C-alpha cells in the first residue's frame, strides 16, 4: 500500500490498512485457502475478482442497507471504506444445509436454535433462509451461537436491524445468483455502527470467500456439492494425499489456471461485466 497508509491487520488472505481516523483500505490478495490452510501458490486476479464482486453487491444493495464502501482502487483489488465499530458477531444466512449447519442438524435436528423439519438431507434447500450467528474466533473456527445470545452481544435493537438487513441481502443476492446459474447456498455478513449510530454493512459481501457458491447445473441434494470456485484445488489436493496440515502443497499451473478461470467466470456471470473491462476501469461494477 502506498502513501501514508499504515497496516493494521491481516486476515488469512486479506490485509487492512488505515488511511486516517475515518478511513480504512481493505486489500484482497491472490492467496487461496483450502481445508483451512493458505496454499503457497497464489491464484492470479483472485483478489481483484473478490473486490469487484463485493463492490458490485455494495452498489446494488444500498437501498437495503448502507455499506462502508467509499471507493475502489485503480488496481481493482483494494477498496477504501468508512471505519466502523464492528459488531462482535457474524451474520451467517443459510438457504441450504451445508457445513456446520448440516452437522448441527444431523446431530440435533436444529441449527443455532432453529428447529428444522425432519428428513432434510445434506445440501437440502431450507423451507426459508435462517440466520445462524457466530462469534469471531481470533484463531481457529468461529463458534455458532443462538440468536438470543447474538442479540445480547449486539444489543436487541441493533441485532434485529442487522438481522433483517442480512435476510434481505441474502434474498436479493441468492435470487440474482440463481438467475446466473449459481446457488448462493449461504453467506456471511459483518455489520458495524457508523459514527451517526446507524447499522452499516462492512467487510466483503457475497464473495466466494465469504459464501458457498455452487454450480446450479450440478446441484443434487443428499451429498456435499462441488464448490463453484475451489473444486479443482480441493480435488487436486485430495489426489496428492496431503494430510491437510500446513504447509499446503504448491499447485501445478493447470490447477492455477483452471481455478482462476472459475473465479473470473463467477465474476462475469454475476456482474455481467467482462473481467478485462473491470481491470481497465474498476468503477464499471458500481
Ligand atoms: C474488518 C478483516 C481484512 C483482516 C475489521 N469498515 C470497517 N471498519 C472497521 N473495521 C473493519 C471494517 Cl471492514 C474490519 N475486519 C475483517 C478484514 C483483514 C480482517 F481485510 N476487521
Boltz pocket constraint, residues with backbone or C-beta under 6 A from the ligand:
constraints:
  - pocket:
      binder: B
      contacts: [[A, 9], [A, 10], [A, 11], [A, 12], [A, 14], [A, 15], [A, 16], [A, 24], [A, 26], [A, 27], [A, 68], [A, 81], [A, 82], [A, 83], [A, 84], [A, 85], [A, 86], [A, 192], [A, 202], [A, 203]]
      max_distance: 6.0
